[in-house]
Amino acid sequence: DADVTQTPRNRITKTGKRIMLECSQTKGHDRMYWYRQDPGLGLRLIYYSFDVKDINKGEISDGYSVSRQAQAKFSLSLESAIPNQTALYFCATSDLRPGSGETQYFGPGTRLLVL
Amino acid sequence: LAKTTQPISMDSYEGQEVNITCSHNNIATNDYITWYQQFPSQGPRFIIQGYKTKVTNEVASLFIPADRKSSTLSLPRVSLSDTAVYYCLVVLSNAGNMLTFGGGTRLMVKP
């Protein structure tokens, strides 16, 4: 979805380095998510936020932290990157409207390689 | 953590109808069932969403039985471009609003 952007799209870093992945959305949604996908596997939830003051751990939050700087921005940080954090990372947004279920809109992904 | 269950993979041929079933035993009264499609190296894309009985759009149909413990995504007359991974997502309110994707079903459409 073009309304959800992620930067950088690709990143190579070394073990022990701190890196930040950024996500921005123009959809006006309150809910934002970070997922990780490993080759051949499904999506796993890292962190999610239902509004600016709300941060929740997902299934695999160890080794990651997030910051919700504004409604439109949600950043994922790896304080000290390790090789098994090599993966494809997706940001998503959603709204929850009365009378319908939640629909998530995904960004294009950030491919991260930790050497 | 409540999860959904789907077949890992399915094969089909061009022009056939494909049905993918998702099990969601912990679904709550107000939860909706949503299906996504994902191509390699792209983010998942919304296909269809439903609450009960049947929903149809220009891409697919979604069948939900009365007990709502499962759902079936139906893709009519698939083509090679339908080769993708399909995910079932249920907002499980009895799991503290934690969102969970199923493991995904890898559909391979053959000529």
Interface residues (C-beta under 8 A of the other chain):
Chain A: D1 V4 Y33 Y35 G42 L43 L45 Y48 F50 N56 G58 E59 L88 F90 A92 L96 S100 G101 E102 T103 Q104 Y105 F106 G107 P108 G109 R111
Chain B: L1 D31 Y32 I33 T34 Y36 S41 Q42 G43 P44 R45 F46 Q49 Y51 V85 Y87 L89 V91 N97 M98 L99 T100 F101 G102 G103 G104
